[in-house]
Amino acid sequence: MKETVITIRRKKIELVTFLICIAVALGLNVYAIVRYDTPWSELYTELLWVVVWGCGIYVLWSLGRLAFWGVYRLFRKRPGTVGRI
């Protein structure tokens, strides 16, 4: 079985990606507050739901990346091969 090494650089990239997803969820919360004219206290009272939505966005983003790299690895050309069947 192949060992996988996760570097510090990859961890930083994943952390930044997660924080961007949280920021997107927070932006959607601000949009909803402005759009539906609700009190600004919802910005911090609904923070748990912002984190939940941020995690959901992160999971969807990760599934999209996984699908992209899966298709990429399936159809990439390897040196020395003529074609795949």
N, C-alpha and C positions, 0 to 999 in steps of 0.2 A: 504494500500500500504506500502510495506517495505521500510524503510529509508536505504540509502546506505551511509556509512561513508568512505571517502577516507582519509587514514592516510598520515602523512608526509613521512613515509617509502615508501608507494606506489607511491607518487608523485616523490620521488627521483629516484625510479626504472624506472619510465616512462621517466623522464628527461634524465637519463643515456642511456636508450634505444634509445631515439630520437637523442642524441648526437652521439651514435654509428652509427645510420643510416646516419647522416650527414657525419661522418668520412668515411663511406663506399662510399658514393657518391663522396666525395672529392678524395678518392683513385682511384675511377674509372676515374675521371677527369684527375688525374696525369697519369694514365695508358694511356689514350687516347692522352695526350700531348706527351708522350714518343713514343707511337706506331706510331702516324701519323706525328711525327716530326714537331709539330706546336710551335709557340713562347710561352715561359713561361709566358708571360703577360696574357694568357688566364686563368691562375690559379686564378687571381682576377677579370678579366673582365667577366668571366662566373660564378661568385659566385652566382648570383640569380638562375641560372639553377641548380647549385649544391644543393641549398636549396630546390628547387622544386623537384628534384630527391630524395633528402633525405626525404622529406615529403611523396613522393610516396612509397618509401621503407618502411617507418614507417607505412603507411596505409596497405600495403600488409602484413607486419609482424603482425599488430594488427588483421587483418582478419584471418590470420593463427592461431593466439592464440585463437581467438574467436571460430573458427571451432574446434580446438583441445579440448577446455574446454566444448563446446557443446556436442561433441561426448562422452567425458569422463563422463559428468553428465548423459547422456542418458543411458550408459551401466554400470555405477558403481553399485555395490551391496549395498543395504541398509540393515542395521541390522534388523532382524526379518522378512524379506521377502524371499519367496521361489524362485520366479521368476517373470519376467515381461512379460506381454502380450502386 
